Amino acid sequence: MAEAEEQETESLEESTDESEEEESEEEPKLKYERLSNGVTEILQKDAASCMTVHDKFLALGTHYGKVYLLDVQGNITQKFDVSPVKINQISLDESGEHMGVCSEDGKVQVFGLYSGEEFHETFDCPIKIIAVHPHFVRSSCKQFVTGGKKLLLFERSWMSRWKSSVLHEGEGNIRSVKWRGHLIAWANNMGVKIFDITSKQRITNVPRDDISLRPDMYPCSLCWKDSVTLIIGWGTSVKICSVKERHASEMRDLPSRYVEIVSQFETEFYISGLAPLCDQLVVLSYVKEVSEKTEREYCARPRLDIIQPLSETCEEISSDALTVRGFQENECRDYHLEYSEGESLFYIVSPRDVVVAKERDQDDHIDWLLEKKKYEEALMAAEISQKNIKRHKILDIGLAYINHLVEKGEYDIAARKCQKILGKNAVLWEYEVYKFKEIGQLKAISPYLPRGDPVLKPLIYEMILHEFLESDYEGFASLIREWPGDLYNNSVIVQAVRDHLKKDSQNRTLLKTLAELYTYDKNYVNALEIYLTLRHKDVFQLIHKHNLFSSIKDKIVLLMDFDSEKAVDMLLDNEDKISIKKVVEELEDRPELQHVYLHKLFKRDHHKGQRYHEKQISLYAEYDRSNLLPFLRDSTHCPLEKALEICQQRNFVEETVYLLSRMGNSRSALKMIMEELHDVDKAIEFAKEQDDGELWEDLILYSIDKPPFITGLLNNIGTHVDPILLIHRIKEGMEIPNLRDSLVKILQDYNLQILLREGCKKILVADSLSLLKKMHRTQMKGVLVDEENICELCLSPILPSDAAKPFSVLVFHCRHMFHKECLPGPSTVSWPPGSPTPQSSLQSGGRTQKCPHRPVASQDSLSST
């Protein structure tokens, strides 16, 4: 019966926790679970009074005087019957090998868990606290303190005897103690003291703030964050104290250390326990609330808060209300908070329950996200921490995310996520495709289907193509363009398209798609037929890519009608496959297209289509007169008589003028310009091009009675014909427009010619002088003569072997060298008049003098040495 009630209570409490978490959208920082197994059995018959935590095990004291050693799962590993009454405190050293226990009947025991070492003492008053030295395992640190009405320090002497000394008394019961390193902190009714075990000095006294609270009902909570930082919680007040070294100059009779309160603030509820968490604090609070109905205070669920201390206040990071068993009957002194530094585990101890709080790991974070249906964030968290998560798999989270999106009707997003989540798993892809088919959303997943690594079964792709073919021709065409042709059975899809074309034979989308399918199937002829029918731009690409020139010899007109420019380029690029003759014959009935082809051919090569140049004269005259004159100028195979005949028939003056001039009939050409075009500038330009005096004479005679023509000639004739010839022929009294301006221009042109001649003359003189000076400098330079040079007559070295002997050498600019004695005498040599003579000679002693002899060869010249 009792077990049934317990289970019912537990389920009720858990449901309360769940309902509160559902209301909060902020993720909790800690997760909670009850310490069960052996603890459940203990607390069914007894009540927890205290507990201490080691990294390896737990020690639980009860109201019936029992001490249990537990593993971290709550299983009992050892049991000690210490006293028949309440265990007040348990203390462990850092090694976990020695334990100290004190009880309400005054008993104190300190013993080794794995050795026979033991201390027993019974006092005449309740002993509330005990703390063994953190390094009690060492022989030099066999110390512990106990506290009742006074604080006693026990030390083992060299004779293995224990001696005690009073550290403090007279301020009420000692109710809390914490030992860290060389510092002992304890609390009595008046405040908190810290004792330095090394210097045997008390270094501070921190008085309690709210003296109205009974210290036995609202005990002080102490906690060492590190070896020099003490955290004090008492009532609703929290103080963080830092132990610091005093400067030598300030010591005098003072302790070597002092305490500074670095942070102090108030909390909303009464503090039952404290623990550090990095730079934050974990606070266990006792809560009293007022009933709205009865307006009476009652004990509410205790709270475990994580706060960020500031200098004078704090910031709440998270706050959780804990549904511990029997919380309605508990007081502030009934709760304790113990923690394991190595693993950040926090134990909330109450008489009937022990709850373990631990920092949430990545798996817990993902659990919370999934519970809140934040699947995308859960997936991202799993991907980031995939090496650290143990209970979750990325694929499972991803599949749950896809299902969630499908349930919400967000089919496109769900399909897009399949790419990332399903990856290369072909089985899962096929499963998801069938699932989308069941809900009628095959179109949504089609853009994201894998098209290689992995490749799904052809049936999957065909199923989607049939879906589009029934309802969306454009979508069907897009898929055919995007998907490789080997993903599905091409013949099946071709037949399906042909069946639909029976109902709508002129549907351009289906025809184009069918052509693409024929191309995938290498049925290029059928594809070409459809492309030509549709006049599709890809027809040229298809012909080039698959070399279909033999299939288009009778379809040249169709191609030209569709895109004459592309068609002509293709035909000209592939003359070896479709000859010029064949193209011209095919276009015989379409002269305008024939002209386009022949014109492009002529532009590429003036000689390839020479046999068609005579035909082209008529084609240019009919369809493209603007290019007729350039054609006549560039063609060397065009029959001029035929061209002249056509141009005269059509009264093409410019072309006729060009042909007449090319045929040598310049006078007729000039006459046509004057009489037909009445363009004096063109006539002058024509006369300049021909550069024929008789033409100028004809032009002057024709213009002499036409004042506007005379003005044009005066303005342009100056550089080609003497203007006087024209001026003398002008009749007296003839009124010529702009005559003065024309005469001024003639004079200016004349002055300009004079200036140009003078400038050219100055440049010529300056250049001549510069070159003369350069030649003089060059001739005055010395010439190197050494042992390697030889006489050009005797072929012996030019310099004597004995430098002391006198010698004489002649050196010429051409680097020919002669011994003076080797040269013939002046009486035997006749020198051409005006030939250059040697200017100097090299004689013994290095002196230079004029040489009376002329060089042997008149073209050689001598350089000074």
C-alpha positions, 0 to 999 in steps of 0.5 A: 500500500505504501509503495503504491502511494509512493509511486503515485506521489512520484508520478504527480511530482514529475508531471508537475515538473513537466508542466512547468517546463512546458510553460517556459521557452527558455532552456534550463541550464541543469538537468535533474534526477533522483538518486535512487537504488539504495538511497530509495531503500534508506529513505523509506525507513530513515531520513537523511540528515547530511551528506558529503561528496567525493569524486569516487563515492558519496557518504550519507548520514541519517537521523538514526545514526547510520552512515552509508557509503554509496556509489554515484548511482546510489547503490550502498557499498558500505554501512557504519552504525555510528550512533543511535541518534542523528548524524550532524556532519560527515567530513572526508579528506581529499584522498577519500581514505579518511572520514570524520563523523559527529553526531547529536549525542556528542560522539566524534569518530575519525577513521580510515576507510581502508586502514585500522587508524581510528579516533573516538571521543564522546563529548558532553554536548552535541557536536554539530560540525566536524572537518578533517584536514584536506591532506589528512592522509599525510602524517604531518597533517593529522588534524581535524576540528569539531564544533559544538559550544566551542571550536576545538582543533585536534592534532596528533603528536609525535607519540601518536597521542591526540591533543586538543586546543580551543580555537574559539568559544563564547559566541554560541554553537558552532554550526558550520565549518569548511576547511580549504588548504591552510584556512578554516572558516566557521560560523557561530551565532555572531558571524563567520571567522577564518583561521590560518592554521599555519600562522595560528592566527584568526584573520577575520570576523564577518558579522551576520547581517540579519540577527533576527533569524534564528541561527539554528533554523536558518544556518549559515552556508559556507563554500570555498570557491578556491583556496583564497575565495570564501562564499558566505550565504546566510538568510537572504544575504550572500557575501564573496570574500577574498583572502589577501596577503598583507604588505610587509609595511602594514603588518606590525602586530596584524595577521599576515593576511586579511579578508576583503569582501569583493561582492555582496548582495541580497537574494529573494529567498532564504539560502540553504546551500551554495556551490561555485559553477565557473564564475557563477554561483549555484544557490539552493533556496528555501521558499515560503509563499502565502496562500491566496485562499487562507492567506497563511504562509506555507513551505513551497518547493525549494529553488535551485538558481544559477546567478552571476555575482556582481559587485553589489547585486546579481543577475539571475541566469536560470531558476528551477523549482524542485519537487522534492519529496515532503517539501511541504514539511521541510524547513530551511535547515533541512536542505543541504547542497553538496557538490563534486568539483570534478564533474560539476554535480550538485546534490540537493539533500532533504530528509526524504529525497536526494536529487542530483543536478548536473550541467546539461550536455549536448544530448540534453540540449538536443532533447530540449530542442526536439521537445520544443520542435526546434528541429533545425536548431537540433540538427545544427547542434548535432552536426557541430557536436557529432563527436560528443553526442552519445544518445542521438544520431544526426540521421534520426534527427534529420528524418524527424525534421523532415516528418515535422515539415511534412506534417506542417505542410511545408513540402518544399522545405522538407524536400530541400532538406532531404538533400542534406539529410539523406545524402547518398543513402539511396534506400532512404531517398526511395522511401521518402519519394514514395512518402511524398507520392502518398501525399501527392507532392512528387513535384515538390521533391523532384528538383532535389532528387540525386542525379548521380551518386547515388542514382535511384531506380529508373522507376522513381524518375519515371514516376515523377516524369509521368506525374509532370506529364499529366499536369505540367508540360513545362515542368516536364520539359524542364526535368527532361533538360535537367536530368541525364538521359540515363536516369530513366527508360527513354523509350518508355518516356518517348512513347508516353509523350507521343501518346499525349501528342495524339491529343495535342499534335501542335503543342510546341513544348511537347514537340521540343521535349520529344526532340530532346528525347530523340537526341538522348536516344541518338535518333538525330534525324527525327530530332532534326525534323522536329527542330526544323518544324519548330524553327528551334535555335538548337537546330544548328547546335544539333547539326554541328554536334552530331555531324548531320550535314548529309541530312540537311542538303535538301533543307538549306532553304528551311535553315535560311528562312529560320536564321539566315546568318547562322545558316550561312556561317554554318554552310561556309564553315563546312564547305567540305561537307556541303559545296558552294555549288550545291548551296547556290543550286538549292537557293536558285529559286530564292535569289534574296537568300542566294545573295546573302550566302554569296555576299558572306562568301565574298566577304570571307574570300574574294576569289572562292566564288569568282564564278558567281561574281557576274551573277552577284552584280544583278543580286547586289543591284536588286537586293543590296545596292549599298554594297554594290560599289564596294563589291565592284572595287574589291572584285577582280573577276567581275566583268566590267562591261556587264556591270556597266550595262546593269548600272546604266540601266538602273541609273546608278551614277556613282557605280557608273562613274567608278566603272567608267574610270576603271575602264579608262574613260575618265572624261566621261566619268567626270562629265557624269559627275558634273552633269548628273551629280552636280557635285563639284567637290566629288568632281575635284576629288575625282580629278585629284585621284586621277591626277591627269592635267587634261581632266583638270582642264576639262573641269575648269572649262566646264566650271568657268561659267558656273560661279558655285563651281568656280568657288569650289575650284578656288578653294581646292585647286591650289595644291594641284593646279596653278590658281592663276590659270583659273583666275585668268579665265574668269570673265570680267563682271562675273559675280562669284560667291565668297570670292574674297574668302577663296582668294584669301585661302589661296594666299594663306595656302601659298604662305603656308607652302613657303613656311613649310619649305623654309622649315624643311630647309632649316631642318636639313641644314641643322641635320647636315651640320650635326652629322658633319660634327659627328663624323669629325668626332669619330675621325678624331678618335684614337685607334688601339694598336697591340701585339695582335695587330699585323701589317697588311703587307708583310703580315708580321706583327705591327709592333716590334718585339723590342720596344726600344727600337724606333718604329713607324706605323700608319693606321687607317680608319678601316683598321688596316695597319702598315709598317711605314717602311713596307709602303712604297715611296711617294715617287712610285705611287700615284694617288687619285685626286681628292682621295683621303690622306693619312692624318697621323702616324705612330712613331717611336716614343709615341709622338704624333706627326703629319704623314707626308704619304697618301694611303695605298687605297684611296677608300681607307682613312687614317685615325689619329693615335 
